[in-house]
Amino acid sequence: MKVLIFLLFIAQSILFNRVYSQNELTQAKNNLLQSPEFQSAGISILVTDLATGNRLIEYQPYLSLPPASTAKLFSTAAALDILGPDYRPKTRIYQEGYVKDSVLKGNIWIRGGGDITLGSRFFNESGHEADFLQSWVDSLKKRGIKSIEGQIIADGSAFGYAGIPDGWSWVDMGNYYGAGPSGICVFDNCIRYGFKTGSTAGSPTKLNSCFPDVPELTFHNYIRSENVNDDNSYIYGGPFSFDRFGTGSLPLNRSNYIVRGSLPDPEYQLAVELVNALKKNGIQVSSGAQSVRRNNIITEAAYKLGFELIFTHRGEKLADIIRLTNMRSINLFAEGLVCLVGYEKNGNGSTESGLKEIEKYWANHFSTKGLFLKDGSGLSRSNGIGAYHFCELLKVTNASKYKAIFEASLPVAGKSGTLFNLCRDQAGEGRVVAKSGTMAKIKSYSGYIKKSGKKLAFAIILTNYSGSNSNAVAKIEALLNVLAVQ
């Protein structure tokens, strides 16, 4: 009898704990959904137990919303499976013409292969971003070339010249996070501006440095010095436009405050950089730098007509690119991955081509009804993705042979990347592994919740809410903390 009573007590305790946990979960969910600031918001939530398939929470899981940077999960996961973790993008150097008496009678061509890591600050120490050019110069020296009667021509035409994906805002284009993908990328397709700021509020700033040095660039500086602590400036300017406008404010009394903006024409810039590197090494280029887009050169069959491949530069491994893309939410890398998928699958490196391949890939794994991908980074507000789509993606990646690589690319709550401050010193710390997304009036998270004996896939998307981002995060944190322990 005593044993029976003990077993009944244990059973009642387990039942009580389950009911209590479920009540906690329901309360956290209701606190989010019933918050006054979310009454007019777009909300899509789904939490799924990966072992059983049971849905612990669902609210409008099929509602398509723009999720900001969590969209990177679709581009990174697809690229990893399609291209493989050891894939490395290539940039090839060709010689056109012949060498006589140490003079190249012809041109050097840079054939872009969408390498988003070329001269990247994420893979090179500051001040060493251009070091890769020395191996290119050395390849010409080994051929006995001491001068070039011709041009350095950069060719990124296989990736097209759209400049930016569909749905990007004018407000974003000139800033570093709005650097668009291209067949030739260099220095993260960014300019690093250095400003000297004044000592009094409202005083003008002075542009006193610029890397790289961009020929033809005209910078209209309306940035003021103000009593602020952070960069409150904005750079405006579209793709291929060498007019750039700076507005906003920067902190007082800074000798060289760095602000990053997008590079107008990476294809042409790389040709300029190689010309300059050759000159530093004593090799003159008589006709300077040129690019396929600027000169409207048709190159479709040119490389089969006597051009000689003399050097191949290999970019960083895809696994490393994906880790940085998700951990640090790098828009250019995410867009470049989309383009590389299209380029390797069908020779067309445009965003449109890459997205078609990625959509086809996901359609082979789950229903993509209501899934609208317009870019790879999430910067486009034309994207439409529901919590259901994210959880289905997470099911696929959880069963992938590259599962460990993909999960390692995701920030850990309270520990790393863009989740460093999420659930910090709370129950979700170390247990929530996810990608975040943030834009004006958009906050989203999608990833895994790991705990003893369970692994959950989750997605939470909030759009067009009133109140602050920090308040939205606090409500989401409360729900994630309960999920992490219940």
C-alpha positions in Angstrom: 0.0 0.0 0.0 2.8 2.4 0.9 4.4 1.7 -2.5 1.2 2.5 -4.3 0.7 5.7 -2.3 4.3 6.7 -3.2 3.7 6.0 -6.9 0.5 8.0 -6.9 2.3 10.9 -5.2 5.0 10.8 -7.9 2.4 10.7 -10.7 0.5 13.6 -9.2 3.8 15.6 -8.9 4.6 15.0 -12.5 1.1 16.0 -13.6 1.2 19.1 -11.5 4.6 20.2 -12.9 3.4 19.6 -16.4 0.2 21.6 -15.8 2.2 24.3 -14.1 4.7 24.5 -17.0 1.9 24.6 -19.5 0.3 27.4 -17.6 3.6 29.3 -17.5 4.0 28.8 -21.3 0.4 29.9 -21.9 0.9 33.0 -19.7 4.1 34.0 -21.5 2.4 33.5 -24.9 -0.6 35.6 -23.9 1.6 38.3 -22.4 3.1 38.7 -25.8 0.0 38.4 -28.0 -2.2 40.5 -25.7 0.3 43.4 -25.2 -1.4 46.7 -26.2 1.6 47.6 -28.4 1.1 44.5 -30.5 -2.6 45.0 -31.2 -2.1 46.2 -34.7 1.1 44.2 -35.3 1.8 41.4 -37.8 2.6 38.4 -35.7 3.7 34.8 -36.8 4.8 32.3 -34.2 5.5 28.6 -34.3 7.4 26.3 -31.8 7.8 22.7 -32.7 9.2 19.7 -30.9 11.6 18.2 -33.4 11.4 14.7 -31.9 7.6 14.4 -31.9 6.5 17.0 -34.4 4.1 18.4 -31.8 3.4 22.1 -32.0 3.9 23.7 -28.6 2.8 27.1 -29.7 1.3 28.4 -32.9 -0.1 31.7 -33.9 -0.7 32.6 -37.5 2.3 30.4 -38.5 1.5 30.7 -42.3 1.3 34.5 -42.3 3.9 35.9 -44.6 5.8 38.8 -43.1 9.1 40.6 -43.8 11.4 39.1 -41.1 14.6 41.2 -41.7 17.9 39.3 -41.2 16.4 36.0 -40.2 15.9 35.6 -43.9 19.6 34.8 -44.0 18.8 31.3 -42.8 17.3 30.5 -46.2 20.3 31.7 -48.2 23.0 30.2 -45.8 21.4 26.8 -45.3 20.7 26.4 -49.0 24.1 27.5 -50.1 25.8 25.1 -47.6 23.9 22.1 -48.9 24.1 23.1 -52.6 27.8 24.2 -52.8 29.3 22.3 -49.8 31.3 23.6 -46.9 34.7 23.5 -48.7 33.5 25.4 -51.8 35.7 28.5 -52.5 34.8 31.2 -54.9 37.4 32.1 -57.6 38.8 35.2 -59.3 40.8 34.4 -62.4 43.5 36.6 -64.1 43.9 36.3 -67.9 46.5 37.6 -70.3 45.4 38.9 -73.7 48.1 39.5 -76.2 51.8 38.5 -76.2 55.0 39.5 -74.3 57.9 41.0 -76.3 61.0 42.5 -74.7 59.3 42.4 -71.3 56.4 44.4 -72.6 52.9 42.9 -72.7 51.3 44.0 -75.9 47.7 43.6 -74.8 45.5 43.6 -71.7 45.2 41.9 -68.3 41.7 40.7 -67.5 40.2 40.1 -64.0 37.4 37.7 -64.4 35.2 37.9 -61.3 33.6 34.8 -59.8 31.6 36.5 -57.0 34.3 36.2 -54.3 32.8 38.2 -51.5 35.9 37.7 -49.3 38.4 39.5 -51.5 40.1 42.0 -49.3 37.4 41.6 -46.7 38.0 43.2 -43.3 36.4 40.1 -41.8 39.2 37.9 -43.1 42.1 40.4 -43.0 43.8 42.5 -40.3 43.2 46.3 -40.6 45.7 47.8 -43.0 46.3 44.4 -44.8 43.1 44.2 -46.8 44.9 44.8 -50.1 47.7 42.3 -49.5 46.2 39.8 -51.8 47.2 42.0 -54.8 50.9 41.2 -54.3 50.4 37.6 -55.4 48.6 38.9 -58.5 51.5 41.2 -59.3 54.0 38.4 -58.7 52.3 36.2 -61.2 53.0 38.9 -63.9 56.5 39.3 -62.8 57.2 35.6 -63.2 56.2 36.0 -66.8 58.8 38.6 -67.3 56.3 41.4 -67.7 57.8 44.8 -66.8 55.3 47.1 -68.5 51.8 46.7 -70.1 50.8 48.5 -73.3 47.1 48.1 -72.7 44.7 48.1 -69.8 43.7 46.2 -66.7 40.1 45.3 -67.4 37.8 44.0 -64.7 34.9 41.7 -65.7 32.1 40.9 -63.3 29.5 40.5 -66.1 28.5 36.9 -65.3 26.7 38.3 -62.2 24.9 41.1 -64.0 24.7 44.8 -63.1 21.4 45.1 -61.2 23.4 46.8 -58.4 20.9 45.8 -55.6 18.1 43.3 -55.1 14.5 44.1 -55.3 12.9 46.1 -52.5 15.9 47.8 -51.0 15.4 51.3 -49.7 17.2 54.4 -50.9 17.9 55.1 -47.2 20.0 51.9 -47.1 21.9 51.8 -50.4 24.7 54.2 -49.5 25.5 52.7 -46.1 27.9 49.8 -45.5 25.0 47.4 -44.8 23.4 48.4 -48.1 26.5 47.3 -50.2 25.0 45.3 -53.1 26.4 42.0 -54.5 28.5 41.9 -57.6 30.5 39.6 -59.8 33.6 41.4 -58.5 33.6 42.4 -54.9 36.5 44.1 -53.0 36.9 45.4 -49.5 33.4 44.2 -48.6 32.2 46.6 -51.4 32.7 49.4 -48.9 34.4 52.7 -48.5 35.9 53.6 -45.1 35.5 57.4 -44.5 37.5 59.1 -41.8 36.0 62.4 -40.3 37.5 65.0 -38.1 34.8 66.4 -35.9 34.5 69.7 -34.2 34.6 70.7 -30.6 31.2 72.4 -30.4 27.7 71.1 -31.1 26.5 71.9 -34.6 29.9 72.5 -36.0 30.8 70.9 -39.4 32.9 67.8 -39.8 35.7 67.4 -42.2 36.4 64.4 -44.4 40.1 63.8 -44.0 40.6 60.2 -45.1 39.1 57.6 -47.5 39.9 54.0 -48.1 40.1 52.9 -50.8 40.9 56.0 -52.8 38.0 56.1 -55.3 38.6 58.0 -58.5 35.8 60.3 -59.5 34.1 60.2 -56.1 32.4 63.4 -55.0 31.3 63.5 -51.4 28.8 66.1 -50.3 29.3 66.4 -46.5 26.4 67.6 -44.4 27.4 65.7 -41.3 27.5 67.8 -38.2 29.5 67.4 -34.9 27.1 66.9 -32.0 27.1 65.8 -28.3 26.4 62.2 -29.1 28.2 59.0 -28.3 27.7 56.9 -31.4 27.6 57.2 -35.2 24.3 58.9 -36.1 25.3 59.6 -39.7 23.9 58.3 -42.9 25.4 58.0 -46.4 23.2 58.3 -49.4 24.0 57.2 -53.0 22.9 54.6 -55.5 24.8 51.8 -57.2 27.4 53.0 -59.8 26.8 56.6 -58.7 30.0 58.5 -57.7 28.0 61.2 -55.9 27.7 60.4 -52.2 25.9 62.5 -49.6 26.5 62.4 -45.9 24.0 63.6 -43.3 23.3 63.2 -39.6 25.8 63.6 -36.7 29.0 62.3 -35.2 30.6 62.6 -31.7 32.6 65.7 -30.8 36.4 66.0 -30.8 37.3 63.0 -32.9 40.4 63.1 -35.1 39.5 60.4 -37.5 36.0 58.9 -36.8 35.4 56.0 -39.2 32.1 55.7 -41.0 31.5 53.0 -43.6 29.5 53.4 -46.8 28.9 51.3 -49.9 31.4 51.3 -52.8 29.9 52.8 -56.0 31.5 50.4 -58.5 33.5 47.5 -57.1 34.3 46.1 -60.6 36.1 49.2 -61.7 37.6 49.8 -58.3 39.4 46.4 -58.4 41.0 47.3 -61.8 42.2 50.6 -60.3 43.6 48.8 -57.3 45.6 46.4 -59.5 46.9 49.2 -61.6 48.1 51.0 -58.5 49.7 47.8 -57.1 51.6 47.2 -60.4 52.9 50.8 -60.4 54.2 50.3 -56.9 56.1 47.3 -58.2 57.6 49.2 -61.1 55.1 47.9 -63.8 53.5 50.7 -65.8 50.1 50.2 -67.4 49.9 52.6 -70.3 46.1 52.8 -70.6 45.1 52.4 -67.0 42.0 50.8 -65.5 38.8 49.8 -67.3 35.7 47.7 -66.6 33.3 45.7 -68.8 30.3 47.7 -67.5 31.8 51.1 -68.0 33.0 50.4 -71.5 30.1 48.2 -72.5 32.5 45.4 -73.5 30.9 42.1 -74.7 32.9 39.2 -73.2 30.7 36.2 -73.6 33.1 34.3 -75.8 36.3 36.3 -75.2 38.0 33.9 -72.9 37.9 31.2 -75.6 39.6 33.3 -78.1 43.2 33.1 -77.1 43.1 34.5 -73.6 45.6 32.7 -71.3 44.7 31.9 -67.7 47.8 32.9 -65.7 46.6 33.0 -62.1 43.6 31.9 -60.0 42.8 33.4 -56.6 40.7 31.3 -54.3 38.5 32.9 -51.7 37.7 31.7 -48.2 35.8 28.5 -47.6 32.0 28.6 -47.7 31.7 27.2 -44.1 33.7 30.2 -42.8 31.7 32.6 -44.9 28.4 31.2 -43.5 29.7 31.3 -40.0 30.4 35.0 -40.3 27.2 35.7 -42.2 24.9 34.3 -39.5 27.1 35.2 -36.5 27.6 38.9 -37.5 24.6 39.3 -39.9 26.7 40.4 -42.9 24.3 41.4 -45.6 26.8 41.4 -48.5 27.9 37.8 -47.7 24.3 36.6 -47.6 23.6 38.3 -51.0 26.8 36.9 -52.4 25.9 33.4 -51.4 22.6 33.7 -53.4 24.5 34.9 -56.4 27.1 32.1 -56.1 24.4 29.5 -56.1 23.0 30.8 -59.3 26.5 31.1 -60.9 27.5 27.6 -60.0 24.2 26.0 -61.0 23.6 27.7 -64.3 26.4 30.2 -65.0 24.2 33.2 -64.2 25.2 34.9 -61.0 22.4 37.4 -60.7 20.2 37.6 -57.6 17.2 36.6 -59.6 19.0 33.5 -60.8 20.2 32.5 -57.4 16.9 33.0 -55.7 15.2 30.7 -58.3 17.7 28.0 -57.4 17.2 28.5 -53.7 13.4 28.5 -54.0 13.6 25.3 -56.0 15.8 23.7 -53.4 13.4 24.5 -50.5 10.4 23.4 -52.6 11.9 20.0 -52.7 11.8 19.7 -48.9 8.5 21.4 -47.9 5.6 23.4 -49.2 6.8 26.9 -50.1 3.3 28.4 -50.6 3.4 31.9 -49.2 7.2 32.0 -49.2 8.4 35.1 -51.1 12.2 35.6 -51.3 13.4 38.9 -52.8 16.9 38.9 -51.5 19.3 36.8 -49.4 19.9 39.1 -46.5 16.5 40.3 -45.4 17.1 43.9 -46.1 14.2 43.9 -48.6 10.8 44.6 -47.1 9.3 42.8 -50.1 10.3 39.4 -48.5 7.4 37.4 -47.2 8.1 34.4 -44.8 6.0 32.8 -42.2 7.0 31.1 -38.9 6.0 27.8 -40.6 8.6 28.2 -43.3 11.4 28.8 -40.8 10.5 25.8 -38.7 10.4 23.6 -41.8 13.8 24.9 -42.8 15.1 24.1 -39.3 13.7 20.5 -39.6 15.7 20.1 -42.8 18.9 21.5 -41.4 18.6 19.4 -38.3 18.6 16.3 -40.5 21.4 17.5 -42.9 24.8 16.0 -43.1 26.1 19.6 -42.5 24.0 20.0 -39.4 26.9 20.7 -37.1 28.4 23.3 -39.4 25.1 25.1 -39.8 24.3 25.2 -36.1 27.8 26.4 -35.3 27.1 29.4 -37.5 24.2 30.5 -35.3 24.6 33.0 -32.4 24.1 31.6 -28.9 21.8 33.6 -26.5 23.9 35.5 -23.9 27.1 34.2 -25.4 27.9 35.2 -29.0 27.2 37.2 -32.1 24.0 39.2 -32.5 22.4 37.2 -29.6 25.1 38.3 -27.1 22.6 40.4 -25.0 19.5 38.2 -25.5 18.4 36.2 -22.4 21.7 37.2 -20.8 21.9 35.9 -17.2 18.4 34.4 -17.8 17.1 30.9 -18.3 17.5 31.0 -22.1 21.2 31.8 -21.9 23.2 29.1 -23.7 20.0 27.2 -24.7 18.7 29.4 -27.4 20.7 29.1 -30.7 19.2 31.4 -33.3 19.4 34.1 -36.0 17.9 37.4 -35.2 16.4 40.1 -37.4 16.0 43.8 -36.8 14.7 46.7 -38.9 12.4 49.6 -38.1 9.3 48.1 -36.6 10.5 44.5 -37.3 11.9 42.1 -34.8 12.3 38.4 -35.4 14.1 35.3 -34.1 14.4 31.8 -35.5 16.5 28.8 -34.5 16.7 26.0 -31.9 16.1 25.7 -28.2 18.2 23.0 -26.7 17.6 21.4 -23.3 18.0 18.0 -21.7 16.2 15.4 -23.8 14.5 18.0 -26.1 15.2 20.2 -29.1 12.7 22.7 -30.3 12.6 24.6 -33.6 11.0 28.1 -33.2 10.3 31.2 -35.2 8.8 34.5 -33.9 8.2 37.4 -36.2 6.8 40.8 -35.2 6.1 43.6 -37.6 4.6 47.1 -37.4 4.2 47.2 -33.6 4.1 50.3 -31.5 6.6 50.9 -28.8 10.3 50.3 -28.8 12.5 47.4 -30.1 13.7 46.8 -26.6 10.2 46.3 -25.3 9.5 43.8 -28.1 12.7 42.0 -27.3 11.7 41.8 -23.6 8.4 40.1 -24.4 10.1 37.6 -26.7 12.8 36.9 -24.1 10.1 36.1 -21.6 8.6 33.5 -23.9 12.0 32.0 -24.8 13.0 31.7 -21.2 9.9 29.7 -20.4 10.5 27.5 -23.4 14.1 26.9 -22.3 13.0 25.3 -19.0 9.4 24.0 -19.3 
